[in-house]
Amino acid sequence: MLEFEQMGFRMGAHKAFLFSRTLTRFEVVVDSDMDAETLAECHLRKGDAQAAVDGWIRTAVKPPRIAVVPNANTTYFYRAAR
């Protein structure tokens, strides 16, 4: 715990890679109290969750696959082989 208190959180390279890969493969919108500028520094787009979902449904050519992830900072997804 002492190291975390002194150094703060540091994301490992493998997690940063997986996170960046997610951002390049999917449209991600963050509905958060954080300001848009801070989120943009993390390559994240601030938006209203309901407005984003409504827009994706309205503009989709076929039914979209949408995931709403509460507490997404503690979650990671992968696509299983079919």
mmCIF file of the N, C-alpha and C atoms, coordinates in Angstrom:
data_MODEL
# 
_entry.id   MODEL 
# 
loop_
_atom_site.group_PDB 
_atom_site.id 
_atom_site.type_symbol 
_atom_site.label_atom_id 
_atom_site.label_alt_id 
_atom_site.label_comp_id 
_atom_site.label_asym_id 
_atom_site.label_entity_id 
_atom_site.label_seq_id 
_atom_site.pdbx_PDB_ins_code 
_atom_site.Cartn_x 
_atom_site.Cartn_y 
_atom_site.Cartn_z 
_atom_site.occupancy 
_atom_site.B_iso_or_equiv 
_atom_site.pdbx_formal_charge 
_atom_site.auth_seq_id 
_atom_site.auth_comp_id 
_atom_site.auth_asym_id 
_atom_site.auth_atom_id 
_atom_site.pdbx_PDB_model_num 
ATOM 1   N N  . MET A 1 1  ? 0.822   -1.189  0.000   1.00 0.00 ? 1  MET A N  1 
ATOM 2   C CA . MET A 1 1  ? 0.000   0.000   0.000   1.00 0.00 ? 1  MET A CA 1 
ATOM 3   C C  . MET A 1 1  ? 0.865   1.251   0.000   1.00 0.00 ? 1  MET A C  1 
ATOM 4   N N  . LEU A 1 2  ? 1.979   1.215   0.661   1.00 0.00 ? 2  LEU A N  1 
ATOM 5   C CA . LEU A 1 2  ? 2.835   2.382   0.738   1.00 0.00 ? 2  LEU A CA 1 
ATOM 6   C C  . LEU A 1 2  ? 3.315   2.819   -0.645  1.00 0.00 ? 2  LEU A C  1 
ATOM 7   N N  . GLU A 1 3  ? 3.693   1.848   -1.501  1.00 0.00 ? 3  GLU A N  1 
ATOM 8   C CA . GLU A 1 3  ? 4.146   2.193   -2.855  1.00 0.00 ? 3  GLU A CA 1 
ATOM 9   C C  . GLU A 1 3  ? 3.041   2.898   -3.631  1.00 0.00 ? 3  GLU A C  1 
ATOM 10  N N  . PHE A 1 4  ? 1.814   2.391   -3.532  1.00 0.00 ? 4  PHE A N  1 
ATOM 11  C CA . PHE A 1 4  ? 0.698   3.012   -4.236  1.00 0.00 ? 4  PHE A CA 1 
ATOM 12  C C  . PHE A 1 4  ? 0.481   4.437   -3.748  1.00 0.00 ? 4  PHE A C  1 
ATOM 13  N N  . GLU A 1 5  ? 0.568   4.641   -2.439  1.00 0.00 ? 5  GLU A N  1 
ATOM 14  C CA . GLU A 1 5  ? 0.383   5.980   -1.892  1.00 0.00 ? 5  GLU A CA 1 
ATOM 15  C C  . GLU A 1 5  ? 1.476   6.926   -2.373  1.00 0.00 ? 5  GLU A C  1 
ATOM 16  N N  . GLN A 1 6  ? 2.691   6.436   -2.509  1.00 0.00 ? 6  GLN A N  1 
ATOM 17  C CA . GLN A 1 6  ? 3.804   7.279   -2.932  1.00 0.00 ? 6  GLN A CA 1 
ATOM 18  C C  . GLN A 1 6  ? 3.826   7.490   -4.443  1.00 0.00 ? 6  GLN A C  1 
ATOM 19  N N  . MET A 1 7  ? 3.589   6.437   -5.201  1.00 0.00 ? 7  MET A N  1 
ATOM 20  C CA . MET A 1 7  ? 3.741   6.491   -6.658  1.00 0.00 ? 7  MET A CA 1 
ATOM 21  C C  . MET A 1 7  ? 2.428   6.752   -7.395  1.00 0.00 ? 7  MET A C  1 
ATOM 22  N N  . GLY A 1 8  ? 1.300   6.465   -6.772  1.00 0.00 ? 8  GLY A N  1 
ATOM 23  C CA . GLY A 1 8  ? 0.024   6.595   -7.455  1.00 0.00 ? 8  GLY A CA 1 
ATOM 24  C C  . GLY A 1 8  ? -0.200  5.414   -8.393  1.00 0.00 ? 8  GLY A C  1 
ATOM 25  N N  . PHE A 1 9  ? -1.322  5.435   -9.095  1.00 0.00 ? 9  PHE A N  1 
ATOM 26  C CA . PHE A 1 9  ? -1.660  4.342   -10.006 1.00 0.00 ? 9  PHE A CA 1 
ATOM 27  C C  . PHE A 1 9  ? -0.867  4.450   -11.295 1.00 0.00 ? 9  PHE A C  1 
ATOM 28  N N  . ARG A 1 10 ? -0.322  3.340   -11.744 1.00 0.00 ? 10 ARG A N  1 
ATOM 29  C CA . ARG A 1 10 ? 0.359   3.278   -13.039 1.00 0.00 ? 10 ARG A CA 1 
ATOM 30  C C  . ARG A 1 10 ? -0.166  2.039   -13.771 1.00 0.00 ? 10 ARG A C  1 
ATOM 31  N N  . MET A 1 11 ? -0.712  2.277   -14.939 1.00 0.00 ? 11 MET A N  1 
ATOM 32  C CA . MET A 1 11 ? -1.242  1.173   -15.729 1.00 0.00 ? 11 MET A CA 1 
ATOM 33  C C  . MET A 1 11 ? -0.080  0.458   -16.405 1.00 0.00 ? 11 MET A C  1 
ATOM 34  N N  . GLY A 1 12 ? -0.055  -0.867  -16.314 1.00 0.00 ? 12 GLY A N  1 
ATOM 35  C CA . GLY A 1 12 ? 0.975   -1.641  -16.978 1.00 0.00 ? 12 GLY A CA 1 
ATOM 36  C C  . GLY A 1 12 ? 0.839   -1.541  -18.490 1.00 0.00 ? 12 GLY A C  1 
ATOM 37  N N  . ALA A 1 13 ? 1.943   -1.749  -19.183 1.00 0.00 ? 13 ALA A N  1 
ATOM 38  C CA . ALA A 1 13 ? 1.958   -1.603  -20.645 1.00 0.00 ? 13 ALA A CA 1 
ATOM 39  C C  . ALA A 1 13 ? 0.946   -2.521  -21.311 1.00 0.00 ? 13 ALA A C  1 
ATOM 40  N N  . HIS A 1 14 ? 0.782   -3.743  -20.813 1.00 0.00 ? 14 HIS A N  1 
ATOM 41  C CA . HIS A 1 14 ? -0.159  -4.671  -21.444 1.00 0.00 ? 14 HIS A CA 1 
ATOM 42  C C  . HIS A 1 14 ? -1.596  -4.182  -21.314 1.00 0.00 ? 14 HIS A C  1 
ATOM 43  N N  . LYS A 1 15 ? -1.941  -3.606  -20.162 1.00 0.00 ? 15 LYS A N  1 
ATOM 44  C CA . LYS A 1 15 ? -3.296  -3.094  -19.988 1.00 0.00 ? 15 LYS A CA 1 
ATOM 45  C C  . LYS A 1 15 ? -3.520  -1.847  -20.844 1.00 0.00 ? 15 LYS A C  1 
ATOM 46  N N  . ALA A 1 16 ? -2.514  -1.002  -20.922 1.00 0.00 ? 16 ALA A N  1 
ATOM 47  C CA . ALA A 1 16 ? -2.627  0.190   -21.767 1.00 0.00 ? 16 ALA A CA 1 
ATOM 48  C C  . ALA A 1 16 ? -2.818  -0.211  -23.230 1.00 0.00 ? 16 ALA A C  1 
ATOM 49  N N  . PHE A 1 17 ? -2.099  -1.239  -23.675 1.00 0.00 ? 17 PHE A N  1 
ATOM 50  C CA . PHE A 1 17 ? -2.246  -1.720  -25.049 1.00 0.00 ? 17 PHE A CA 1 
ATOM 51  C C  . PHE A 1 17 ? -3.662  -2.233  -25.288 1.00 0.00 ? 17 PHE A C  1 
ATOM 52  N N  . LEU A 1 18 ? -4.174  -3.064  -24.390 1.00 0.00 ? 18 LEU A N  1 
ATOM 53  C CA . LEU A 1 18 ? -5.520  -3.615  -24.559 1.00 0.00 ? 18 LEU A CA 1 
ATOM 54  C C  . LEU A 1 18 ? -6.576  -2.509  -24.547 1.00 0.00 ? 18 LEU A C  1 
ATOM 55  N N  . PHE A 1 19 ? -6.386  -1.528  -23.687 1.00 0.00 ? 19 PHE A N  1 
ATOM 56  C CA . PHE A 1 19 ? -7.320  -0.415  -23.615 1.00 0.00 ? 19 PHE A CA 1 
ATOM 57  C C  . PHE A 1 19 ? -7.298  0.390   -24.914 1.00 0.00 ? 19 PHE A C  1 
ATOM 58  N N  . SER A 1 20 ? -6.108  0.678   -25.423 1.00 0.00 ? 20 SER A N  1 
ATOM 59  C CA . SER A 1 20 ? -6.012  1.446   -26.663 1.00 0.00 ? 20 SER A CA 1 
ATOM 60  C C  . SER A 1 20 ? -6.577  0.667   -27.836 1.00 0.00 ? 20 SER A C  1 
ATOM 61  N N  . ARG A 1 21 ? -6.392  -0.640  -27.841 1.00 0.00 ? 21 ARG A N  1 
ATOM 62  C CA . ARG A 1 21 ? -6.951  -1.467  -28.912 1.00 0.00 ? 21 ARG A CA 1 
ATOM 63  C C  . ARG A 1 21 ? -8.473  -1.397  -28.886 1.00 0.00 ? 21 ARG A C  1 
ATOM 64  N N  . THR A 1 22 ? -9.056  -1.395  -27.715 1.00 0.00 ? 22 THR A N  1 
ATOM 65  C CA . THR A 1 22 ? -10.506 -1.278  -27.589 1.00 0.00 ? 22 THR A CA 1 
ATOM 66  C C  . THR A 1 22 ? -10.985 0.050   -28.171 1.00 0.00 ? 22 THR A C  1 
ATOM 67  N N  . LEU A 1 23 ? -10.257 1.128   -27.877 1.00 0.00 ? 23 LEU A N  1 
ATOM 68  C CA . LEU A 1 23 ? -10.661 2.447   -28.362 1.00 0.00 ? 23 LEU A CA 1 
ATOM 69  C C  . LEU A 1 23 ? -10.541 2.575   -29.869 1.00 0.00 ? 23 LEU A C  1 
ATOM 70  N N  . THR A 1 24 ? -9.663  1.792   -30.496 1.00 0.00 ? 24 THR A N  1 
ATOM 71  C CA . THR A 1 24 ? -9.543  1.864   -31.952 1.00 0.00 ? 24 THR A CA 1 
ATOM 72  C C  . THR A 1 24 ? -10.540 0.951   -32.657 1.00 0.00 ? 24 THR A C  1 
ATOM 73  N N  . ARG A 1 25 ? -11.053 -0.043  -31.978 1.00 0.00 ? 25 ARG A N  1 
ATOM 74  C CA . ARG A 1 25 ? -11.986 -0.994  -32.599 1.00 0.00 ? 25 ARG A CA 1 
ATOM 75  C C  . ARG A 1 25 ? -13.457 -0.645  -32.375 1.00 0.00 ? 25 ARG A C  1 
ATOM 76  N N  . PHE A 1 26 ? -13.734 0.105   -31.332 1.00 0.00 ? 26 PHE A N  1 
ATOM 77  C CA . PHE A 1 26 ? -15.117 0.381   -30.958 1.00 0.00 ? 26 PHE A CA 1 
ATOM 78  C C  . PHE A 1 26 ? -15.297 1.858   -30.678 1.00 0.00 ? 26 PHE A C  1 
ATOM 79  N N  . GLU A 1 27 ? -16.520 2.333   -30.858 1.00 0.00 ? 27 GLU A N  1 
ATOM 80  C CA . GLU A 1 27 ? -16.847 3.701   -30.457 1.00 0.00 ? 27 GLU A CA 1 
ATOM 81  C C  . GLU A 1 27 ? -17.158 3.666   -28.967 1.00 0.00 ? 27 GLU A C  1 
ATOM 82  N N  . VAL A 1 28 ? -16.425 4.432   -28.197 1.00 0.00 ? 28 VAL A N  1 
ATOM 83  C CA . VAL A 1 28 ? -16.568 4.443   -26.743 1.00 0.00 ? 28 VAL A CA 1 
ATOM 84  C C  . VAL A 1 28 ? -16.999 5.838   -26.305 1.00 0.00 ? 28 VAL A C  1 
ATOM 85  N N  . VAL A 1 29 ? -18.056 5.899   -25.508 1.00 0.00 ? 29 VAL A N  1 
ATOM 86  C CA . VAL A 1 29 ? -18.535 7.154   -24.940 1.00 0.00 ? 29 VAL A CA 1 
ATOM 87  C C  . VAL A 1 29 ? -18.530 6.991   -23.422 1.00 0.00 ? 29 VAL A C  1 
ATOM 88  N N  . VAL A 1 30 ? -18.004 7.989   -22.738 1.00 0.00 ? 30 VAL A N  1 
ATOM 89  C CA . VAL A 1 30 ? -17.927 7.945   -21.280 1.00 0.00 ? 30 VAL A CA 1 
ATOM 90  C C  . VAL A 1 30 ? -18.910 8.953   -20.702 1.00 0.00 ? 30 VAL A C  1 
ATOM 91  N N  . ASP A 1 31 ? -19.847 8.452   -19.919 1.00 0.00 ? 31 ASP A N  1 
ATOM 92  C CA . ASP A 1 31 ? -20.812 9.296   -19.212 1.00 0.00 ? 31 ASP A CA 1 
ATOM 93  C C  . ASP A 1 31 ? -20.282 9.424   -17.794 1.00 0.00 ? 31 ASP A C  1 
ATOM 94  N N  . SER A 1 32 ? -19.666 10.552  -17.496 1.00 0.00 ? 32 SER A N  1 
ATOM 95  C CA . SER A 1 32 ? -18.939 10.711  -16.241 1.00 0.00 ? 32 SER A CA 1 
ATOM 96  C C  . SER A 1 32 ? -19.026 12.137  -15.753 1.00 0.00 ? 32 SER A C  1 
ATOM 97  N N  . ASP A 1 33 ? -18.762 12.320  -14.479 1.00 0.00 ? 33 ASP A N  1 
ATOM 98  C CA . ASP A 1 33 ? -18.677 13.662  -13.913 1.00 0.00 ? 33 ASP A CA 1 
ATOM 99  C C  . ASP A 1 33 ? -17.348 14.328  -14.268 1.00 0.00 ? 33 ASP A C  1 
ATOM 100 N N  . MET A 1 34 ? -16.405 13.544  -14.798 1.00 0.00 ? 34 MET A N  1 
ATOM 101 C CA . MET A 1 34 ? -15.117 14.127  -15.192 1.00 0.00 ? 34 MET A CA 1 
ATOM 102 C C  . MET A 1 34 ? -15.340 15.111  -16.336 1.00 0.00 ? 34 MET A C  1 
ATOM 103 N N  . ASP A 1 35 ? -14.506 16.136  -16.409 1.00 0.00 ? 35 ASP A N  1 
ATOM 104 C CA . ASP A 1 35 ? -14.669 17.128  -17.461 1.00 0.00 ? 35 ASP A CA 1 
ATOM 105 C C  . ASP A 1 35 ? -14.170 16.569  -18.801 1.00 0.00 ? 35 ASP A C  1 
ATOM 106 N N  . ALA A 1 36 ? -14.714 17.111  -19.877 1.00 0.00 ? 36 ALA A N  1 
ATOM 107 C CA . ALA A 1 36 ? -14.421 16.627  -21.232 1.00 0.00 ? 36 ALA A CA 1 
ATOM 108 C C  . ALA A 1 36 ? -12.936 16.754  -21.568 1.00 0.00 ? 36 ALA A C  1 
ATOM 109 N N  . GLU A 1 37 ? -12.281 17.794  -21.084 1.00 0.00 ? 37 GLU A N  1 
ATOM 110 C CA . GLU A 1 37 ? -10.863 18.000  -21.394 1.00 0.00 ? 37 GLU A CA 1 
ATOM 111 C C  . GLU A 1 37 ? -9.999  16.887  -20.793 1.00 0.00 ? 37 GLU A C  1 
ATOM 112 N N  . THR A 1 38 ? -10.276 16.517  -19.552 1.00 0.00 ? 38 THR A N  1 
ATOM 113 C CA . THR A 1 38 ? -9.516  15.443  -18.907 1.00 0.00 ? 38 THR A CA 1 
ATOM 114 C C  . THR A 1 38 ? -9.736  14.130  -19.639 1.00 0.00 ? 38 THR A C  1 
ATOM 115 N N  . LEU A 1 39 ? -10.983 13.842  -19.993 1.00 0.00 ? 39 LEU A N  1 
ATOM 116 C CA . LEU A 1 39 ? -11.269 12.615  -20.730 1.00 0.00 ? 39 LEU A CA 1 
ATOM 117 C C  . LEU A 1 39 ? -10.586 12.624  -22.093 1.00 0.00 ? 39 LEU A C  1 
ATOM 118 N N  . ALA A 1 40 ? -10.588 13.761  -22.759 1.00 0.00 ? 40 ALA A N  1 
ATOM 119 C CA . ALA A 1 40 ? -9.940  13.863  -24.072 1.00 0.00 ? 40 ALA A CA 1 
ATOM 120 C C  . ALA A 1 40 ? -8.439  13.593  -23.965 1.00 0.00 ? 40 ALA A C  1 
ATOM 121 N N  . GLU A 1 41 ? -7.813  13.994  -22.874 1.00 0.00 ? 41 GLU A N  1 
ATOM 122 C CA . GLU A 1 41 ? -6.398  13.700  -22.668 1.00 0.00 ? 41 GLU A CA 1 
ATOM 123 C C  . GLU A 1 41 ? -6.150  12.195  -22.593 1.00 0.00 ? 41 GLU A C  1 
ATOM 124 N N  . CYS A 1 42 ? -7.178  11.452  -22.216 1.00 0.00 ? 42 CYS A N  1 
ATOM 125 C CA . CYS A 1 42 ? -7.096  9.979   -22.155 1.00 0.00 ? 42 CYS A CA 1 
ATOM 126 C C  . CYS A 1 42 ? -7.660  9.342   -23.421 1.00 0.00 ? 42 CYS A C  1 
ATOM 127 N N  . HIS A 1 43 ? -7.904  10.144  -24.443 1.00 0.00 ? 43 HIS A N  1 
ATOM 128 C CA . HIS A 1 43 ? -8.456  9.681   -25.724 1.00 0.00 ? 43 HIS A CA 1 
ATOM 129 C C  . HIS A 1 43 ? -9.852  9.105   -25.561 1.00 0.00 ? 43 HIS A C  1 
ATOM 130 N N  . LEU A 1 44 ? -10.609 9.690   -24.647 1.00 0.00 ? 44 LEU A N  1 
ATOM 131 C CA . LEU A 1 44 ? -11.986 9.267   -24.404 1.00 0.00 ? 44 LEU A CA 1 
ATOM 132 C C  . LEU A 1 44 ? -12.926 10.409  -24.750 1.00 0.00 ? 44 LEU A C  1 
ATOM 133 N N  . ARG A 1 45 ? -14.118 10.049  -25.223 1.00 0.00 ? 45 ARG A N  1 
ATOM 134 C CA . ARG A 1 45 ? -15.123 11.038  -25.604 1.00 0.00 ? 45 ARG A CA 1 
ATOM 135 C C  . ARG A 1 45 ? -16.199 11.086  -24.541 1.00 0.00 ? 45 ARG A C  1 
ATOM 136 N N  . LYS A 1 46 ? -16.429 12.259  -23.999 1.00 0.00 ? 46 LYS A N  1 
ATOM 137 C CA . LYS A 1 46 ? -17.482 12.445  -23.006 1.00 0.00 ? 46 LYS A CA 1 
ATOM 138 C C  . LYS A 1 46 ? -18.821 12.533  -23.719 1.00 0.00 ? 46 LYS A C  1 
ATOM 139 N N  . GLY A 1 47 ? -19.833 11.929  -23.145 1.00 0.00 ? 47 GLY A N  1 
ATOM 140 C CA . GLY A 1 47 ? -21.155 12.015  -23.729 1.00 0.00 ? 47 GLY A CA 1 
ATOM 141 C C  . GLY A 1 47 ? -22.205 11.486  -22.781 1.00 0.00 ? 47 GLY A C  1 
ATOM 142 N N  . ASP A 1 48 ? -23.433 11.717  -23.127 1.00 0.00 ? 48 ASP A N  1 
ATOM 143 C CA . ASP A 1 48 ? -24.557 11.202  -22.355 1.00 0.00 ? 48 ASP A CA 1 
ATOM 144 C C  . ASP A 1 48 ? -24.840 9.780   -22.811 1.00 0.00 ? 48 ASP A C  1 
ATOM 145 N N  . ALA A 1 49 ? -24.896 8.848   -21.884 1.00 0.00 ? 49 ALA A N  1 
ATOM 146 C CA . ALA A 1 49 ? -25.065 7.434   -22.228 1.00 0.00 ? 49 ALA A CA 1 
ATOM 147 C C  . ALA A 1 49 ? -26.338 7.198   -23.043 1.00 0.00 ? 49 ALA A C  1 
ATOM 148 N N  . GLN A 1 50 ? -27.450 7.740   -22.602 1.00 0.00 ? 50 GLN A N  1 
ATOM 149 C CA . GLN A 1 50 ? -28.712 7.494   -23.308 1.00 0.00 ? 50 GLN A CA 1 
ATOM 150 C C  . GLN A 1 50 ? -28.691 8.105   -24.690 1.00 0.00 ? 50 GLN A C  1 
ATOM 151 N N  . ALA A 1 51 ? -28.150 9.302   -24.823 1.00 0.00 ? 51 ALA A N  1 
ATOM 152 C CA . ALA A 1 51 ? -28.080 9.954   -26.138 1.00 0.00 ? 51 ALA A CA 1 
ATOM 153 C C  . ALA A 1 51 ? -27.186 9.148   -27.084 1.00 0.00 ? 51 ALA A C  1 
ATOM 154 N N  . ALA A 1 52 ? -26.084 8.607   -26.569 1.00 0.00 ? 52 ALA A N  1 
ATOM 155 C CA . ALA A 1 52 ? -25.187 7.802   -27.402 1.00 0.00 ? 52 ALA A CA 1 
ATOM 156 C C  . ALA A 1 52 ? -25.889 6.532   -27.882 1.00 0.00 ? 52 ALA A C  1 
ATOM 157 N N  . VAL A 1 53 ? -26.551 5.839   -26.975 1.00 0.00 ? 53 VAL A N  1 
ATOM 158 C CA . VAL A 1 53 ? -27.263 4.608   -27.349 1.00 0.00 ? 53 VAL A CA 1 
ATOM 159 C C  . VAL A 1 53 ? -28.367 4.920   -28.355 1.00 0.00 ? 53 VAL A C  1 
ATOM 160 N N  . ASP A 1 54 ? -29.130 5.966   -28.108 1.00 0.00 ? 54 ASP A N  1 
ATOM 161 C CA . ASP A 1 54 ? -30.195 6.354   -29.041 1.00 0.00 ? 54 ASP A CA 1 
ATOM 162 C C  . ASP A 1 54 ? -29.620 6.651   -30.427 1.00 0.00 ? 54 ASP A C  1 
ATOM 163 N N  . GLY A 1 55 ? -28.505 7.352   -30.481 1.00 0.00 ? 55 GLY A N  1 
ATOM 164 C CA . GLY A 1 55 ? -27.876 7.682   -31.761 1.00 0.00 ? 55 GLY A CA 1 
ATOM 165 C C  . GLY A 1 55 ? -27.379 6.452   -32.491 1.00 0.00 ? 55 GLY A C  1 
ATOM 166 N N  . TRP A 1 56 ? -26.756 5.534   -31.754 1.00 0.00 ? 56 TRP A N  1 
ATOM 167 C CA . TRP A 1 56 ? -26.259 4.297   -32.386 1.00 0.00 ? 56 TRP A CA 1 
ATOM 168 C C  . TRP A 1 56 ? -27.417 3.485   -32.964 1.00 0.00 ? 56 TRP A C  1 
ATOM 169 N N  . ILE A 1 57 ? -28.511 3.407   -32.229 1.00 0.00 ? 57 ILE A N  1 
ATOM 170 C CA . ILE A 1 57 ? -29.673 2.651   -32.715 1.00 0.00 ? 57 ILE A CA 1 
ATOM 171 C C  . ILE A 1 57 ? -30.285 3.345   -33.941 1.00 0.00 ? 57 ILE A C  1 
ATOM 172 N N  . ARG A 1 58 ? -30.398 4.660   -33.885 1.00 0.00 ? 58 ARG A N  1 
ATOM 173 C CA . ARG A 1 58 ? -31.015 5.431   -34.969 1.00 0.00 ? 58 ARG A CA 1 
ATOM 174 C C  . ARG A 1 58 ? -30.214 5.348   -36.263 1.00 0.00 ? 58 ARG A C  1 
ATOM 175 N N  . THR A 1 59 ? -28.895 5.301   -36.179 1.00 0.00 ? 59 THR A N  1 
ATOM 176 C CA . THR A 1 59 ? -28.063 5.350   -37.384 1.00 0.00 ? 59 THR A CA 1 
ATOM 177 C C  . THR A 1 59 ? -27.542 3.987   -37.839 1.00 0.00 ? 59 THR A C  1 
ATOM 178 N N  . ALA A 1 60 ? -27.865 2.944   -37.111 1.00 0.00 ? 60 ALA A N  1 
ATOM 179 C CA . ALA A 1 60 ? -27.346 1.610   -37.454 1.00 0.00 ? 60 ALA A CA 1 
ATOM 180 C C  . ALA A 1 60 ? -28.015 1.060   -38.706 1.00 0.00 ? 60 ALA A C  1 
ATOM 181 N N  . VAL A 1 61 ? -27.223 0.414   -39.536 1.00 0.00 ? 61 VAL A N  1 
ATOM 182 C CA . VAL A 1 61 ? -27.743 -0.248  -40.734 1.00 0.00 ? 61 VAL A CA 1 
ATOM 183 C C  . VAL A 1 61 ? -28.406 -1.563  -40.343 1.00 0.00 ? 61 VAL A C  1 
ATOM 184 N N  . LYS A 1 62 ? -27.816 -2.264  -39.395 1.00 0.00 ? 62 LYS A N  1 
ATOM 185 C CA . LYS A 1 62 ? -28.406 -3.481  -38.840 1.00 0.00 ? 62 LYS A CA 1 
ATOM 186 C C  . LYS A 1 62 ? -28.411 -3.321  -37.321 1.00 0.00 ? 62 LYS A C  1 
ATOM 187 N N  . PRO A 1 63 ? -29.147 -4.145  -36.585 1.00 0.00 ? 63 PRO A N  1 
ATOM 188 C CA . PRO A 1 63 ? -29.210 -3.967  -35.129 1.00 0.00 ? 63 PRO A CA 1 
ATOM 189 C C  . PRO A 1 63 ? -27.797 -3.944  -34.519 1.00 0.00 ? 63 PRO A C  1 
ATOM 190 N N  . PRO A 1 64 ? -27.465 -2.857  -33.814 1.00 0.00 ? 64 PRO A N  1 
ATOM 191 C CA . PRO A 1 64 ? -26.119 -2.752  -33.259 1.00 0.00 ? 64 PRO A CA 1 
ATOM 192 C C  . PRO A 1 64 ? -25.948 -3.608  -32.005 1.00 0.00 ? 64 PRO A C  1 
ATOM 193 N N  . ARG A 1 65 ? -24.709 -3.963  -31.749 1.00 0.00 ? 65 ARG A N  1 
ATOM 194 C CA . ARG A 1 65 ? -24.359 -4.642  -30.497 1.00 0.00 ? 65 ARG A CA 1 
ATOM 195 C C  . ARG A 1 65 ? -23.792 -3.568  -29.579 1.00 0.00 ? 65 ARG A C  1 
ATOM 196 N N  . ILE A 1 66 ? -24.491 -3.329  -28.482 1.00 0.00 ? 66 ILE A N  1 
ATOM 197 C CA . ILE A 1 66 ? -24.141 -2.243  -27.581 1.00 0.00 ? 66 ILE A CA 1 
ATOM 198 C C  . ILE A 1 66 ? -23.912 -2.807  -26.186 1.00 0.00 ? 66 ILE A C  1 
ATOM 199 N N  . ALA A 1 67 ? -22.843 -2.354  -25.541 1.00 0.00 ? 67 ALA A N  1 
ATOM 200 C CA . ALA A 1 67 ? -22.578 -2.735  -24.158 1.00 0.00 ? 67 ALA A CA 1 
ATOM 201 C C  . ALA A 1 67 ? -22.573 -1.476  -23.307 1.00 0.00 ? 67 ALA A C  1 
ATOM 202 N N  . VAL A 1 68 ? -23.344 -1.498  -22.251 1.00 0.00 ? 68 VAL A N  1 
ATOM 203 C CA . VAL A 1 68 ? -23.326 -0.419  -21.263 1.00 0.00 ? 68 VAL A CA 1 
ATOM 204 C C  . VAL A 1 68 ? -22.636 -1.003  -20.046 1.00 0.00 ? 68 VAL A C  1 
ATOM 205 N N  . VAL A 1 69 ? -21.520 -0.390  -19.656 1.00 0.00 ? 69 VAL A N  1 
ATOM 206 C CA . VAL A 1 69 ? -20.671 -0.984  -18.631 1.00 0.00 ? 69 VAL A CA 1 
ATOM 207 C C  . VAL A 1 69 ? -20.541 -0.041  -17.434 1.00 0.00 ? 69 VAL A C  1 
ATOM 208 N N  . PRO A 1 70 ? -21.331 -0.278  -16.375 1.00 0.00 ? 70 PRO A N  1 
ATOM 209 C CA . PRO A 1 70 ? -21.126 0.520   -15.165 1.00 0.00 ? 70 PRO A CA 1 
ATOM 210 C C  . PRO A 1 70 ? -19.781 0.137   -14.538 1.00 0.00 ? 70 PRO A C  1 
ATOM 211 N N  . ASN A 1 71 ? -19.114 1.085   -13.950 1.00 0.00 ? 71 ASN A N  1 
ATOM 212 C CA . ASN A 1 71 ? -17.807 0.845   -13.314 1.00 0.00 ? 71 ASN A CA 1 
ATOM 213 C C  . ASN A 1 71 ? -16.827 0.217   -14.288 1.00 0.00 ? 71 ASN A C  1 
ATOM 214 N N  . ALA A 1 72 ? -16.775 0.768   -15.489 1.00 0.00 ? 72 ALA A N  1 
ATOM 215 C CA . ALA A 1 72 ? -15.952 0.186   -16.549 1.00 0.00 ? 72 ALA A CA 1 
ATOM 216 C C  . ALA A 1 72 ? -14.464 0.196   -16.236 1.00 0.00 ? 72 ALA A C  1 
ATOM 217 N N  . ASN A 1 73 ? -14.031 1.028   -15.314 1.00 0.00 ? 73 ASN A N  1 
ATOM 218 C CA . ASN A 1 73 ? -12.611 1.059   -14.981 1.00 0.00 ? 73 ASN A CA 1 
ATOM 219 C C  . ASN A 1 73 ? -12.148 -0.220  -14.292 1.00 0.00 ? 73 ASN A C  1 
ATOM 220 N N  . THR A 1 74 ? -13.076 -1.057  -13.874 1.00 0.00 ? 74 THR A N  1 
ATOM 221 C CA . THR A 1 74 ? -12.697 -2.315  -13.233 1.00 0.00 ? 74 THR A CA 1 
ATOM 222 C C  . THR A 1 74 ? -13.070 -3.523  -14.084 1.00 0.00 ? 74 THR A C  1 
ATOM 223 N N  . THR A 1 75 ? -13.389 -3.285  -15.343 1.00 0.00 ? 75 THR A N  1 
ATOM 224 C CA . THR A 1 75 ? -13.880 -4.341  -16.218 1.00 0.00 ? 75 THR A CA 1 
ATOM 225 C C  . THR A 1 75 ? -13.086 -4.352  -17.519 1.00 0.00 ? 75 THR A C  1 
ATOM 226 N N  . TYR A 1 76 ? -12.847 -5.545  -18.056 1.00 0.00 ? 76 TYR A N  1 
ATOM 227 C CA . TYR A 1 76 ? -12.269 -5.650  -19.391 1.00 0.00 ? 76 TYR A CA 1 
ATOM 228 C C  . TYR A 1 76 ? -12.953 -6.784  -20.126 1.00 0.00 ? 76 TYR A C  1 
ATOM 229 N N  . PHE A 1 77 ? -13.180 -6.613  -21.420 1.00 0.00 ? 77 PHE A N  1 
ATOM 230 C CA . PHE A 1 77 ? -13.888 -7.582  -22.227 1.00 0.00 ? 77 PHE A CA 1 
ATOM 231 C C  . PHE A 1 77 ? -12.964 -8.203  -23.251 1.00 0.00 ? 77 PHE A C  1 
ATOM 232 N N  . TYR A 1 78 ? -13.328 -9.380  -23.673 1.00 0.00 ? 78 TYR A N  1 
ATOM 233 C CA . TYR A 1 78 ? -12.633 -10.008 -24.803 1.00 0.00 ? 78 TYR A CA 1 
ATOM 234 C C  . TYR A 1 78 ? -13.670 -10.763 -25.616 1.00 0.00 ? 78 TYR A C  1 
ATOM 235 N N  . ARG A 1 79 ? -13.371 -10.953 -26.879 1.00 0.00 ? 79 ARG A N  1 
ATOM 236 C CA . ARG A 1 79 ? -14.276 -11.680 -27.759 1.00 0.00 ? 79 ARG A CA 1 
ATOM 237 C C  . ARG A 1 79 ? -13.812 -13.126 -27.810 1.00 0.00 ? 79 ARG A C  1 
ATOM 238 N N  . ALA A 1 80 ? -14.659 -14.022 -27.358 1.00 0.00 ? 80 ALA A N  1 
ATOM 239 C CA . ALA A 1 80 ? -14.328 -15.447 -27.359 1.00 0.00 ? 80 ALA A CA 1 
ATOM 240 C C  . ALA A 1 80 ? -14.418 -15.995 -28.772 1.00 0.00 ? 80 ALA A C  1 
ATOM 241 N N  . ALA A 1 81 ? -13.637 -17.007 -29.039 1.00 0.00 ? 81 ALA A N  1 
ATOM 242 C CA . ALA A 1 81 ? -13.699 -17.678 -30.349 1.00 0.00 ? 81 ALA A CA 1 
ATOM 243 C C  . ALA A 1 81 ? -15.073 -18.298 -30.514 1.00 0.00 ? 81 ALA A C  1 
ATOM 244 N N  . ARG A 1 82 ? -15.557 -18.259 -31.731 1.00 0.00 ? 82 ARG A N  1 
ATOM 245 C CA . ARG A 1 82 ? -16.903 -18.814 -31.995 1.00 0.00 ? 82 ARG A CA 1 
ATOM 246 C C  . ARG A 1 82 ? -16.806 -20.161 -32.615 1.00 0.00 ? 82 ARG A C  1 
# 
